[in-house]
Amino acid sequence: MSEQAPETHVIDFRSAEQLLAAQDPRGAIKLLDSVITAHPENTAARLLRARAFFAAAQLRPAELEFQLVIEREPDNAFAHFALGRTLQRAARPAEALRHFRLAAALDPRPDFVEAARFGEK
């Protein structure tokens, strides 16, 4: 396998963003796999791949990627929110609520606060 130039990985990342926006999450995942293989420390690529896994209804891989992002960036409100949505879709509401509440505590955006259901048990 020939080694790709760093510019190729940037192009693949941007193309994956466009594919995800165009509702082709599987195409985005394919492009991101090579980016992450070359740059496993790239949290932005991992977050994008997690979003693509979620959009492709691949919940377990999405959960693992979101968790890895949170390990690296515990204050990433979006990653907590997205992990909450992933757990919610996987019928794990108690775990989901914990991440929704962390997301809302980190960033009180209306959608995060609504999902957190503060005041409810």
VENKATA-V36501 format. One record per backbone hydrogen bond with DSSP energy under -0.5 kcal/mol. NH is the residue of the N-H (numbers start at 1). CO is the residue of the C=O. If there is no record, write none. Layout:
nh: <NH;NH>
co: <CO;CO>
This chain:
nh: <8;9;10;11;12;13;14;15;16;17;18;19;20;21;22;23;24;28;29;30;31;32;33;34;35;36;37;38;39;42;43;46;47;48;49;50;51;52;53;54;55;56;57;58;59;62;63;64;65;66;67;68;69;70;71;72;73;76;77;80;81;82;83;84;85;86;87;88;89;90;91;92;96;97;98;99;100;101;102;103;104;105;106;107;109;113;114;115;116;117;117;118;120>
co: <5;5;6;7;8;9;10;11;12;13;14;15;16;17;18;20;19;24;25;26;27;28;29;30;31;32;33;34;35;39;41;42;43;44;45;46;47;48;49;50;51;52;54;53;57;58;59;60;61;62;63;64;65;66;67;68;69;73;75;76;77;78;79;80;81;82;83;84;85;86;88;87;92;93;94;95;96;97;98;99;100;101;102;103;107;109;110;111;112;113;114;113;117>
